[in-house]
Amino acid sequence: EAQVTQNPRYLITVTGKKLTVTCSQNMNHEYMSWYRQDPGLGLRQIYYSMNVEVTDKGDVPEGYKVSRKEKRNFPLILESPSPNQTSLYFCASQRKSAASEAFFGQGTRLTVV
Amino acid sequence: QQQVKQSPQSLIVQKGGIPIINCAYENTAFDYFPWYQQFPGKGPALLIAIRPDVSEKKEGRFTISFNKSAKQFSLHIMDSQPGDSATYFCAASRGPNSGGYQKVTFGTGTKLQVIP
């Protein structure tokens, strides 16, 4: 089954404690992205990757890091989480084509206290 | 800068009604307009999409209307059902002829509730 898998689904952490949210896709897609979803603000792109070792900032990259060492994996790293990073996070993948369908993971609900 | 404005933020209709969600964009370089549907606890999923060379596209009970001159597009759900209750996002990007990765800009979402 074609899917994007995120882990964990839920996470509560304390301010400043480094964390990683994993994302893996099994569709051999070149493009991968991270979004955060907040009430009234919709989906905002954090980072994206066009291929292995190729990443770039989205609209709200501050406080986040990503890496793309393998085509299937695109982890999101919060080196020093703060309460304003409490949000619902989604990973997405797309095949290498403009205007291709974005396939989203199930989401990770992060709470930073 | 919000490049895709979506309204209303929430919408309640009775079963069989026709909810309409509206979106407006600013960037005239956009030429691909997808709609995504998100159920609680799930990620968004592509519902329907339109290119600006047509004014309307139908897929089942879902219809996109597109007004290029006004830079507006809308989603209509005919004969709405309780199972259509979800959050709907409009989006925009540069289309297939642009080449390479094209960022998708999403609207702020509309939470639709269809009551029996």
gemmi code that builds the backbone of each chain (N, CA, C; Angstrom):
import gemmi

chains = {
    "A": [
        ("GLU", (0.844, -1.191, 0.000), (0.000, 0.000, 0.000), (0.885, 1.249, 0.000)),
        ("ALA", (0.589, 2.175, -0.944), (1.329, 3.424, -1.023), (1.015, 4.281, 0.197)),
        ("GLN", (2.047, 4.715, 0.887), (1.763, 5.520, 2.070), (2.967, 6.338, 2.516)),
        ("VAL", (2.646, 7.364, 3.301), (3.628, 8.179, 3.991), (3.428, 7.914, 5.483)),
        ("THR", (4.477, 7.499, 6.147), (4.378, 7.101, 7.554), (5.164, 8.054, 8.432)),
        ("GLN", (4.479, 8.624, 9.408), (5.111, 9.518, 10.365), (5.117, 8.867, 11.741)),
        ("ASN", (6.163, 9.140, 12.485), (6.220, 8.701, 13.875), (6.979, 9.712, 14.721)),
        ("PRO", (6.514, 9.959, 15.963), (5.312, 9.374, 16.548), (4.049, 10.096, 16.105)),
        ("ARG", (2.882, 9.589, 16.439), (1.631, 10.274, 16.138), (1.343, 11.372, 17.152)),
        ("TYR", (1.746, 11.134, 18.381), (1.543, 12.119, 19.443), (2.833, 12.238, 20.244)),
        ("LEU", (3.147, 13.460, 20.651), (4.367, 13.686, 21.419), (4.184, 14.890, 22.324)),
        ("ILE", (4.467, 14.699, 23.610), (4.500, 15.799, 24.561), (5.932, 15.893, 25.060)),
        ("THR", (6.515, 17.078, 24.984), (7.895, 17.245, 25.391), (8.044, 18.557, 26.161)),
        ("VAL", (9.215, 18.760, 26.699), (9.487, 19.982, 27.451), (10.353, 20.916, 26.629)),
        ("THR", (10.243, 22.183, 26.926), (11.027, 23.195, 26.220), (12.510, 22.862, 26.256)),
        ("GLY", (13.130, 22.913, 25.070), (14.560, 22.731, 24.978), (15.056, 21.314, 24.777)),
        ("LYS", (14.193, 20.344, 24.870), (14.621, 18.949, 24.709), (14.518, 18.534, 23.244)),
        ("LYS", (15.654, 18.287, 22.648), (15.715, 17.961, 21.219), (14.827, 16.768, 20.870)),
        ("LEU", (14.158, 16.874, 19.730), (13.325, 15.771, 19.290), (13.376, 15.637, 17.769)),
        ("THR", (13.052, 14.436, 17.310), (13.004, 14.152, 15.881), (11.687, 13.471, 15.544)),
        ("VAL", (11.036, 13.965, 14.502), (9.842, 13.320, 13.968), (10.245, 12.653, 12.654)),
        ("THR", (10.001, 11.368, 12.560), (10.430, 10.653, 11.355), (9.336, 10.637, 10.304)),
        ("CYS", (9.744, 10.555, 9.048), (8.819, 10.466, 7.922), (9.427, 9.528, 6.894)),
        ("SER", (8.633, 8.601, 6.414), (9.103, 7.651, 5.420), (8.017, 7.433, 4.378)),
        ("GLN", (8.414, 7.373, 3.103), (7.442, 7.114, 2.036), (7.914, 5.925, 1.188)),
        ("ASN", (6.939, 5.162, 0.691), (7.267, 3.956, -0.069), (6.880, 4.066, -1.534)),
        ("MET", (6.759, 5.301, -2.040), (6.318, 5.508, -3.411), (7.462, 5.933, -4.331)),
        ("ASN", (8.672, 5.955, -3.812), (9.842, 6.356, -4.606), (9.716, 7.799, -5.120)),
        ("HIS", (9.025, 8.641, -4.342), (8.848, 10.027, -4.741), (10.123, 10.823, -4.509)),
        ("GLU", (10.380, 11.764, -5.449), (11.559, 12.615, -5.309), (11.320, 13.752, -4.311)),
        ("TYR", (10.110, 14.325, -4.355), (9.838, 15.511, -3.550), (9.228, 15.129, -2.217)),
        ("MET", (9.717, 15.763, -1.149), (9.126, 15.592, 0.169), (9.086, 16.943, 0.867)),
        ("SER", (8.076, 17.123, 1.740), (7.879, 18.401, 2.431), (7.404, 18.160, 3.844)),
        ("TRP", (7.620, 19.155, 4.688), (7.023, 19.208, 6.008), (6.139, 20.438, 6.108)),
        ("TYR", (4.962, 20.242, 6.719), (4.021, 21.328, 6.960), (3.634, 21.332, 8.438)),
        ("ARG", (3.237, 22.507, 8.895), (2.559, 22.579, 10.175), (1.164, 23.137, 9.959)),
        ("GLN", (0.210, 22.603, 10.719), (-1.180, 23.031, 10.599), (-1.622, 23.653, 11.906)),
        ("ASP", (-2.039, 24.889, 11.844), (-2.506, 25.613, 13.018), (-3.879, 26.210, 12.730)),
        ("PRO", (-4.772, 26.265, 13.735), (-6.131, 26.796, 13.510), (-6.093, 28.193, 12.924)),
        ("GLY", (-6.851, 28.381, 11.858), (-6.933, 29.691, 11.238), (-5.774, 30.049, 10.325)),
        ("LEU", (-4.752, 29.220, 10.319), (-3.577, 29.513, 9.496), (-3.379, 28.489, 8.378)),
        ("GLY", (-4.126, 27.415, 8.410), (-4.017, 26.417, 7.357), (-2.727, 25.626, 7.431)),
        ("LEU", (-2.262, 25.187, 6.291), (-1.025, 24.403, 6.184), (0.096, 25.319, 5.714)),
        ("ARG", (1.144, 25.385, 6.488), (2.283, 26.219, 6.114), (3.520, 25.331, 5.958)),
        ("GLN", (4.226, 25.552, 4.892), (5.374, 24.701, 4.589), (6.580, 25.104, 5.437)),
        ("ILE", (7.235, 24.106, 6.020), (8.399, 24.356, 6.865), (9.685, 24.206, 6.045)),
        ("TYR", (9.866, 23.046, 5.461), (11.004, 22.734, 4.599), (10.525, 21.804, 3.498)),
        ("TYR", (11.289, 21.761, 2.427), (11.032, 20.797, 1.395), (12.354, 20.244, 0.855)),
        ("SER", (12.227, 19.120, 0.148), (13.407, 18.483, -0.429), (13.077, 18.011, -1.841)),
        ("MET", (13.945, 18.329, -2.768), (13.721, 17.924, -4.148), (14.401, 16.596, -4.477)),
        ("ASN", (15.363, 16.203, -3.628), (16.025, 14.926, -3.837), (16.992, 14.685, -2.681)),
        ("VAL", (17.666, 13.574, -2.709), (18.634, 13.260, -1.657), (19.666, 14.385, -1.567)),
        ("GLU", (19.895, 14.838, -0.338), (20.868, 15.892, -0.043), (20.489, 17.254, -0.622)),
        ("VAL", (19.259, 17.426, -1.086), (18.797, 18.716, -1.615), (17.584, 19.162, -0.815)),
        ("THR", (17.771, 20.162, 0.039), (16.666, 20.670, 0.858), (16.650, 22.191, 0.781)),
        ("ASP", (15.491, 22.767, 1.091), (15.383, 24.224, 1.078), (14.279, 24.653, 2.018)),
        ("LYS", (14.344, 25.930, 2.433), (13.395, 26.469, 3.390), (12.048, 26.710, 2.739)),
        ("GLY", (11.007, 26.494, 3.537), (9.661, 26.864, 3.139), (9.314, 28.211, 3.731)),
        ("ASP", (8.070, 28.349, 4.156), (7.587, 29.640, 4.666), (7.930, 29.892, 6.134)),
        ("VAL", (8.024, 28.826, 6.920), (8.233, 28.989, 8.361), (9.333, 28.065, 8.866)),
        ("PRO", (10.584, 28.248, 8.419), (11.645, 27.300, 8.754), (12.317, 27.511, 10.110)),
        ("GLU", (12.072, 28.672, 10.756), (12.821, 29.005, 11.965), (12.548, 27.990, 13.072)),
        ("GLY", (13.623, 27.476, 13.656), (13.522, 26.528, 14.763), (13.476, 25.075, 14.324)),
        ("TYR", (13.567, 24.835, 13.035), (13.496, 23.467, 12.501), (14.725, 23.148, 11.658)),
        ("LYS", (15.046, 21.865, 11.588), (16.074, 21.362, 10.686), (15.527, 20.113, 10.016)),
        ("VAL", (16.064, 19.825, 8.836), (15.698, 18.598, 8.138), (16.956, 17.986, 7.536)),
        ("SER", (16.839, 16.750, 7.131), (17.908, 16.103, 6.381), (17.296, 15.118, 5.409)),
        ("ARG", (17.983, 14.842, 4.325), (17.488, 13.869, 3.343), (18.689, 13.039, 2.883)),
        ("LYS", (19.003, 12.052, 3.686), (20.135, 11.183, 3.390), (19.738, 9.998, 2.523)),
        ("GLU", (18.478, 9.641, 2.592), (17.934, 8.567, 1.773), (16.682, 9.093, 1.098)),
        ("LYS", (16.370, 8.558, -0.055), (15.228, 9.047, -0.803), (13.919, 8.859, -0.053)),
        ("ARG", (13.780, 7.784, 0.684), (12.498, 7.472, 1.317), (12.276, 8.211, 2.631)),
        ("ASN", (13.321, 8.734, 3.267), (13.201, 9.304, 4.609), (13.469, 10.810, 4.632)),
        ("PHE", (12.699, 11.510, 5.448), (12.838, 12.970, 5.541), (12.486, 13.385, 6.969)),
        ("PRO", (13.383, 13.212, 7.916), (13.088, 13.542, 9.310), (13.061, 15.032, 9.572)),
        ("LEU", (12.220, 15.427, 10.510), (12.121, 16.816, 10.971), (12.728, 16.882, 12.366)),
        ("ILE", (13.656, 17.801, 12.555), (14.394, 17.909, 13.815), (14.098, 19.253, 14.468)),
        ("LEU", (13.731, 19.192, 15.746), (13.578, 20.405, 16.548), (14.696, 20.367, 17.585)),
        ("GLU", (15.711, 21.182, 17.394), (16.900, 21.129, 18.246), (16.588, 21.643, 19.661)),
        ("SER", (15.784, 22.679, 19.747), (15.432, 23.243, 21.051), (13.983, 23.703, 20.993)),
        ("PRO", (13.049, 22.765, 21.134), (11.627, 23.104, 20.959), (11.159, 24.178, 21.929)),
        ("SER", (10.239, 25.001, 21.445), (9.630, 26.030, 22.280), (8.109, 25.878, 22.201)),
        ("PRO", (7.387, 26.445, 23.157), (5.916, 26.285, 23.159), (5.247, 26.745, 21.861)),
        ("ASN", (5.822, 27.727, 21.166), (5.190, 28.183, 19.915), (5.342, 27.185, 18.765)),
        ("GLN", (6.029, 26.081, 19.022), (6.110, 25.006, 18.041), (5.091, 23.899, 18.318)),
        ("THR", (4.258, 24.133, 19.320), (3.126, 23.228, 19.548), (2.207, 23.326, 18.339)),
        ("SER", (1.973, 22.209, 17.683), (1.230, 22.231, 16.422), (0.981, 20.807, 15.942)),
        ("LEU", (0.266, 20.714, 14.827), (0.045, 19.450, 14.133), (0.934, 19.455, 12.893)),
        ("TYR", (1.799, 18.459, 12.789), (2.779, 18.422, 11.723), (2.451, 17.329, 10.716)),
        ("PHE", (2.645, 17.666, 9.447), (2.414, 16.702, 8.375), (3.622, 16.636, 7.458)),
        ("CYS", (3.964, 15.418, 7.110), (4.943, 15.158, 6.073), (4.191, 14.813, 4.796)),
        ("ALA", (4.732, 15.213, 3.650), (4.087, 14.916, 2.373), (5.143, 14.544, 1.347)),
        ("SER", (4.742, 13.728, 0.385), (5.647, 13.395, -0.713), (4.921, 13.573, -2.039)),
        ("GLN", (5.676, 13.861, -3.072), (5.142, 14.045, -4.420), (6.115, 13.443, -5.413)),
        ("ARG", (5.594, 12.963, -6.523), (6.493, 12.489, -7.576), (7.106, 13.695, -8.276)),
        ("LYS", (8.160, 13.424, -9.044), (8.913, 14.506, -9.658), (8.155, 15.067, -10.847)),
        ("SER", (7.233, 15.957, -10.558), (6.461, 16.619, -11.596), (5.781, 17.811, -10.961)),
        ("ALA", (5.829, 18.941, -11.636), (5.081, 20.080, -11.121), (3.600, 19.726, -11.108)),
        ("ALA", (2.885, 20.246, -10.160), (1.444, 20.018, -10.054), (1.091, 18.555, -9.830)),
        ("SER", (1.980, 17.803, -9.209), (1.635, 16.421, -8.889), (0.939, 16.372, -7.530)),
        ("GLU", (0.155, 15.334, -7.335), (-0.607, 15.166, -6.097), (0.339, 15.014, -4.921)),
        ("ALA", (0.028, 15.708, -3.825), (0.782, 15.559, -2.587), (0.122, 14.476, -1.739)),
        ("PHE", (0.909, 13.503, -1.292), (0.425, 12.438, -0.419), (0.913, 12.762, 0.990)),
        ("PHE", (-0.040, 12.868, 1.918), (0.280, 13.278, 3.278), (0.309, 12.086, 4.229)),
        ("GLY", (1.146, 12.208, 5.245), (1.123, 11.264, 6.341), (-0.058, 11.530, 7.256)),
        ("GLN", (-0.145, 10.754, 8.340), (-1.288, 10.848, 9.256), (-1.165, 12.001, 10.235)),
        ("GLY", (-0.009, 12.591, 10.307), (0.171, 13.729, 11.196), (0.828, 13.363, 12.519)),
        ("THR", (1.509, 14.340, 13.099), (2.123, 14.213, 14.425), (1.664, 15.396, 15.246)),
        ("ARG", (0.954, 15.107, 16.314), (0.492, 16.189, 17.203), (1.566, 16.399, 18.265)),
        ("LEU", (2.222, 17.563, 18.209), (3.309, 17.887, 19.133), (2.862, 18.947, 20.131)),
        ("THR", (3.117, 18.692, 21.390), (2.872, 19.670, 22.447), (4.184, 19.922, 23.170)),
        ("VAL", (4.582, 21.197, 23.243), (5.797, 21.588, 23.946), (5.391, 22.390, 25.175)),
        ("VAL", (5.752, 21.888, 26.349), (5.347, 22.557, 27.597), (6.548, 23.211, 28.273)),
    ],
    "B": [
        ("GLN", (2.690, 36.668, 4.133), (1.782, 37.103, 3.057), (0.916, 35.909, 2.623)),
        ("GLN", (-0.381, 36.083, 2.790), (-1.287, 35.004, 2.448), (-1.651, 35.131, 0.984)),
        ("GLN", (-1.232, 34.191, 0.182), (-1.469, 34.301, -1.244), (-2.757, 33.653, -1.681)),
        ("VAL", (-3.341, 32.805, -0.844), (-4.615, 32.171, -1.152), (-5.549, 32.401, 0.039)),
        ("LYS", (-6.605, 33.168, -0.204), (-7.561, 33.493, 0.857), (-8.787, 32.599, 0.713)),
        ("GLN", (-9.180, 31.984, 1.813), (-10.280, 31.020, 1.794), (-11.359, 31.434, 2.774)),
        ("SER", (-12.619, 31.264, 2.360), (-13.748, 31.564, 3.244), (-14.923, 30.652, 2.898)),
        ("PRO", (-15.804, 30.376, 3.842), (-15.728, 30.776, 5.249), (-14.787, 29.868, 6.035)),
        ("GLN", (-14.540, 30.204, 7.270), (-13.689, 29.391, 8.129), (-14.429, 28.139, 8.559)),
        ("SER", (-15.732, 28.249, 8.753), (-16.542, 27.091, 9.102), (-17.912, 27.212, 8.459)),
        ("LEU", (-18.567, 26.069, 8.304), (-19.817, 26.023, 7.554), (-20.639, 24.847, 8.063)),
        ("ILE", (-21.897, 25.120, 8.362), (-22.809, 24.060, 8.776), (-23.981, 24.032, 7.806)),
        ("VAL", (-24.241, 22.864, 7.224), (-25.370, 22.728, 6.308), (-26.140, 21.470, 6.676)),
        ("GLN", (-27.380, 21.427, 6.232), (-28.172, 20.223, 6.432), (-27.927, 19.254, 5.287)),
        ("LYS", (-28.130, 18.000, 5.576), (-28.000, 16.951, 4.560), (-28.805, 17.327, 3.328)),
        ("GLY", (-28.170, 17.183, 2.155), (-28.821, 17.533, 0.903), (-28.548, 18.956, 0.449)),
        ("GLY", (-28.031, 19.775, 1.349), (-27.698, 21.142, 0.992), (-26.462, 21.219, 0.100)),
        ("ILE", (-26.155, 22.428, -0.374), (-25.027, 22.625, -1.285), (-24.056, 23.620, -0.650)),
        ("PRO", (-23.116, 23.133, 0.132), (-22.130, 24.059, 0.698), (-21.202, 24.587, -0.388)),
        ("ILE", (-20.817, 25.842, -0.249), (-19.918, 26.480, -1.205), (-18.755, 27.091, -0.431)),
        ("ILE", (-17.559, 26.751, -0.864), (-16.341, 27.281, -0.240), (-15.609, 28.097, -1.297)),
        ("ASN", (-15.225, 29.299, -0.920), (-14.632, 30.223, -1.869), (-13.150, 30.482, -1.589)),
        ("CYS", (-12.396, 30.651, -2.663), (-10.983, 30.981, -2.529), (-10.598, 32.039, -3.550)),
        ("ALA", (-9.651, 32.882, -3.155), (-9.138, 33.917, -4.041), (-7.616, 33.893, -3.979)),
        ("TYR", (-6.986, 34.112, -5.108), (-5.532, 34.095, -5.136), (-5.010, 35.397, -5.705)),
        ("GLU", (-3.738, 35.642, -5.449), (-3.138, 36.898, -5.878), (-2.109, 36.702, -6.992)),
        ("ASN", (-1.391, 35.600, -6.915), (-0.278, 35.382, -7.829), (-0.789, 34.888, -9.183)),
        ("THR", (-0.649, 35.706, -10.217), (-1.159, 35.327, -11.529), (-0.330, 34.222, -12.182)),
        ("ALA", (0.790, 33.856, -11.576), (1.591, 32.748, -12.097), (1.008, 31.391, -11.713)),
        ("PHE", (0.103, 31.371, -10.740), (-0.553, 30.112, -10.367), (-1.371, 29.606, -11.544)),
        ("ASP", (-1.233, 28.331, -11.846), (-2.083, 27.761, -12.888), (-2.485, 26.325, -12.598)),
        ("TYR", (-2.502, 25.977, -11.339), (-2.989, 24.665, -10.930), (-3.636, 24.834, -9.572)),
        ("PHE", (-4.911, 24.403, -9.452), (-5.688, 24.702, -8.257), (-6.343, 23.427, -7.729)),
        ("PRO", (-5.672, 22.759, -6.788), (-6.252, 21.547, -6.201), (-7.052, 21.855, -4.937)),
        ("TRP", (-7.953, 20.984, -4.614), (-8.654, 21.002, -3.344), (-8.303, 19.710, -2.594)),
        ("TYR", (-8.038, 19.891, -1.305), (-7.735, 18.756, -0.460), (-8.813, 18.619, 0.614)),
        ("GLN", (-9.113, 17.378, 0.962), (-10.118, 17.061, 1.977), (-9.402, 16.372, 3.142)),
        ("GLN", (-9.720, 16.816, 4.354), (-9.073, 16.249, 5.532), (-10.111, 15.827, 6.563)),
        ("PHE", (-10.123, 14.533, 6.878), (-10.987, 14.024, 7.945), (-10.234, 14.079, 9.270)),
        ("PRO", (-10.980, 14.176, 10.373), (-10.321, 14.245, 11.688), (-9.342, 13.093, 11.916)),
        ("GLY", (-8.146, 13.440, 12.370), (-7.140, 12.436, 12.651), (-6.401, 11.912, 11.437)),
        ("LYS", (-6.665, 12.512, 10.292), (-6.021, 12.054, 9.049), (-5.282, 13.209, 8.386)),
        ("GLY", (-4.400, 12.856, 7.446), (-3.769, 13.888, 6.652), (-4.667, 14.300, 5.498)),
        ("PRO", (-4.429, 15.475, 4.933), (-5.213, 15.906, 3.770), (-5.018, 14.948, 2.604)),
        ("ALA", (-6.029, 14.838, 1.763), (-5.969, 13.995, 0.568), (-6.571, 14.762, -0.601)),
        ("LEU", (-5.968, 14.602, -1.775), (-6.454, 15.318, -2.953), (-7.877, 14.910, -3.272)),
        ("LEU", (-8.738, 15.900, -3.493), (-10.142, 15.669, -3.798), (-10.410, 15.896, -5.285)),
        ("ILE", (-10.010, 17.057, -5.769), (-10.268, 17.444, -7.144), (-9.355, 18.614, -7.470)),
        ("ALA", (-9.015, 18.778, -8.763), (-8.136, 19.878, -9.140), (-8.572, 20.439, -10.492)),
        ("ILE", (-8.194, 21.687, -10.748), (-8.579, 22.337, -11.987), (-7.433, 23.170, -12.531)),
        ("ARG", (-7.355, 23.279, -13.842), (-6.448, 24.192, -14.513), (-7.274, 25.378, -14.998)),
        ("PRO", (-6.676, 26.537, -15.186), (-7.450, 27.737, -15.534), (-7.939, 27.784, -16.970)),
        ("ASP", (-7.660, 26.755, -17.762), (-8.178, 26.760, -19.129), (-9.620, 26.259, -19.201)),
        ("VAL", (-10.181, 25.848, -18.064), (-11.597, 25.477, -18.012), (-12.260, 26.260, -16.889)),
        ("SER", (-13.554, 26.489, -17.017), (-14.263, 27.283, -16.009), (-14.955, 26.409, -14.969)),
        ("GLU", (-15.054, 25.115, -15.254), (-15.740, 24.241, -14.315), (-15.241, 22.813, -14.490)),
        ("LYS", (-15.172, 22.106, -13.373), (-14.812, 20.696, -13.413), (-15.644, 19.950, -12.382)),
        ("LYS", (-16.221, 18.819, -12.799), (-17.063, 18.019, -11.912), (-16.455, 16.640, -11.725)),
        ("GLU", (-16.492, 16.190, -10.484), (-16.155, 14.801, -10.193), (-17.145, 14.315, -9.155)),
        ("GLY", (-18.096, 13.535, -9.619), (-19.148, 13.063, -8.728), (-19.960, 14.229, -8.216)),
        ("ARG", (-20.084, 14.350, -6.911), (-20.880, 15.431, -6.325), (-20.069, 16.702, -6.095)),
        ("PHE", (-18.798, 16.678, -6.433), (-17.918, 17.820, -6.201), (-17.660, 18.579, -7.498)),
        ("THR", (-17.810, 19.902, -7.431), (-17.621, 20.756, -8.602), (-16.728, 21.924, -8.225)),
        ("ILE", (-15.731, 22.192, -9.068), (-14.936, 23.412, -8.927), (-15.403, 24.381, -10.002)),
        ("SER", (-15.671, 25.625, -9.584), (-15.928, 26.704, -10.526), (-14.737, 27.644, -10.492)),
        ("PHE", (-14.315, 28.094, -11.666), (-13.099, 28.903, -11.745), (-13.368, 30.168, -12.537)),
        ("ASN", (-12.982, 31.315, -11.976), (-13.128, 32.614, -12.636), (-11.740, 33.238, -12.731)),
        ("LYS", (-11.110, 33.087, -13.904), (-9.731, 33.527, -14.055), (-9.600, 35.043, -13.939)),
        ("SER", (-10.540, 35.776, -14.507), (-10.426, 37.242, -14.495), (-10.545, 37.792, -13.077)),
        ("ALA", (-11.356, 37.156, -12.258), (-11.531, 37.596, -10.870), (-10.510, 36.959, -9.936)),
        ("LYS", (-9.743, 36.002, -10.444), (-8.768, 35.249, -9.643), (-9.457, 34.596, -8.440)),
        ("GLN", (-10.570, 33.936, -8.747), (-11.335, 33.271, -7.700), (-11.736, 31.876, -8.162)),
        ("PHE", (-11.865, 30.979, -7.214), (-12.372, 29.652, -7.528), (-13.120, 29.127, -6.305)),
        ("SER", (-14.041, 28.227, -6.547), (-14.882, 27.751, -5.456), (-15.184, 26.268, -5.602)),
        ("LEU", (-15.501, 25.663, -4.474), (-15.881, 24.250, -4.417), (-17.342, 24.172, -4.016)),
        ("HIS", (-18.117, 23.425, -4.795), (-19.518, 23.167, -4.489), (-19.681, 21.672, -4.231)),
        ("ILE", (-20.424, 21.332, -3.201), (-20.694, 19.930, -2.917), (-22.201, 19.712, -3.068)),
        ("MET", (-22.563, 19.010, -4.118), (-23.980, 18.767, -4.380), (-24.501, 17.663, -3.459)),
        ("ASP", (-25.765, 17.784, -3.071), (-26.419, 16.751, -2.248), (-25.487, 16.306, -1.112)),
        ("SER", (-25.070, 17.268, -0.299), (-24.079, 16.963, 0.736), (-24.596, 15.913, 1.723)),
        ("GLN", (-23.671, 15.113, 2.219), (-23.958, 14.010, 3.129), (-23.153, 14.173, 4.426)),
        ("PRO", (-23.624, 13.583, 5.523), (-22.842, 13.669, 6.775), (-21.410, 13.182, 6.612)),
        ("GLY", (-21.191, 12.221, 5.731), (-19.845, 11.719, 5.467), (-18.933, 12.716, 4.783)),
        ("ASP", (-19.495, 13.832, 4.309), (-18.675, 14.895, 3.714), (-18.111, 15.825, 4.779)),
        ("SER", (-18.530, 15.645, 6.032), (-18.039, 16.490, 7.114), (-16.531, 16.324, 7.241)),
        ("ALA", (-15.815, 17.407, 7.035), (-14.355, 17.376, 6.976), (-13.873, 18.812, 6.879)),
        ("THR", (-12.562, 18.968, 6.884), (-11.961, 20.271, 6.609), (-11.476, 20.266, 5.162)),
        ("TYR", (-11.787, 21.324, 4.449), (-11.429, 21.436, 3.034), (-10.421, 22.565, 2.851)),
        ("PHE", (-9.366, 22.267, 2.124), (-8.337, 23.256, 1.821), (-8.288, 23.497, 0.321)),
        ("CYS", (-8.365, 24.759, -0.071), (-8.016, 25.062, -1.448), (-6.516, 25.301, -1.501)),
        ("ALA", (-5.966, 25.228, -2.685), (-4.529, 25.399, -2.841), (-4.232, 25.905, -4.243)),
        ("ALA", (-3.014, 26.361, -4.424), (-2.600, 26.862, -5.729), (-1.110, 26.640, -5.907)),
        ("SER", (-0.741, 26.407, -7.142), (0.686, 26.296, -7.451), (0.864, 26.583, -8.938)),
        ("ARG", (2.099, 26.657, -9.340), (2.365, 26.709, -10.765), (2.235, 25.293, -11.292)),
        ("GLY", (1.788, 25.164, -12.520), (1.316, 23.888, -13.011), (2.338, 23.057, -13.762)),
        ("PRO", (1.873, 22.056, -14.475), (2.743, 21.055, -15.109), (3.733, 21.647, -16.096)),
        ("ASN", (3.423, 22.765, -16.704), (4.337, 23.326, -17.708), (5.475, 24.125, -17.090)),
        ("SER", (5.443, 24.256, -15.765), (6.453, 25.082, -15.104), (7.757, 24.333, -14.893)),
        ("GLY", (7.657, 23.019, -14.784), (8.861, 22.225, -14.579), (9.370, 22.295, -13.153)),
        ("GLY", (10.064, 21.238, -12.744), (10.699, 21.248, -11.429), (9.700, 21.253, -10.283)),
        ("TYR", (10.227, 21.476, -9.084), (9.372, 21.499, -7.901), (8.603, 22.810, -7.841)),
        ("GLN", (7.315, 22.709, -7.635), (6.493, 23.902, -7.493), (5.789, 23.857, -6.142)),
        ("LYS", (6.069, 24.845, -5.329), (5.495, 24.916, -3.985), (3.975, 25.050, -4.074)),
        ("VAL", (3.310, 24.326, -3.226), (1.848, 24.414, -3.125), (1.509, 25.371, -1.987)),
        ("THR", (0.728, 26.388, -2.294), (0.270, 27.336, -1.279), (-1.157, 26.996, -0.909)),
        ("PHE", (-1.394, 26.766, 0.370), (-2.715, 26.350, 0.839), (-3.501, 27.513, 1.414)),
        ("GLY", (-4.824, 27.423, 1.283), (-5.707, 28.325, 1.993), (-5.765, 27.943, 3.461)),
        ("THR", (-6.551, 28.697, 4.225), (-6.587, 28.493, 5.671), (-7.540, 27.398, 6.117)),
        ("GLY", (-8.315, 26.860, 5.193), (-9.177, 25.731, 5.526), (-10.590, 26.138, 5.897)),
        ("THR", (-11.539, 25.262, 5.566), (-12.947, 25.437, 5.934), (-13.432, 24.153, 6.583)),
        ("LYS", (-13.899, 24.271, 7.810), (-14.433, 23.107, 8.502), (-15.913, 22.983, 8.193)),
        ("LEU", (-16.263, 21.928, 7.473), (-17.649, 21.703, 7.055), (-18.298, 20.645, 7.934)),
        ("GLN", (-19.489, 20.965, 8.411), (-20.292, 19.988, 9.137), (-21.623, 19.833, 8.427)),
        ("VAL", (-21.938, 18.612, 8.040), (-23.222, 18.318, 7.408), (-24.070, 17.565, 8.421)),
        ("ILE", (-25.169, 18.191, 8.809), (-26.001, 17.581, 9.842), (-27.156, 16.794, 9.218)),
        ("PRO", (-27.490, 15.659, 9.805), (-28.528, 14.789, 9.216), (-29.911, 15.452, 9.198)),
    ],
}
model = gemmi.Model(1)
for chain_id, residues in chains.items():
    chain = gemmi.Chain(chain_id)
    for i, (resn, *xyz) in enumerate(residues, 1):
        res = gemmi.Residue()
        res.name, res.seqid = resn, gemmi.SeqId(i, " ")
        for name, pos in zip(("N", "CA", "C"), xyz):
            atom = gemmi.Atom()
            atom.name, atom.element = name, gemmi.Element(name[0])
            atom.pos, atom.b_iso = gemmi.Position(*pos), 0.0
            res.add_atom(atom)
        chain.add_residue(res)
    model.add_chain(chain)
structure = gemmi.Structure()
structure.add_model(model)
structure.setup_entities()
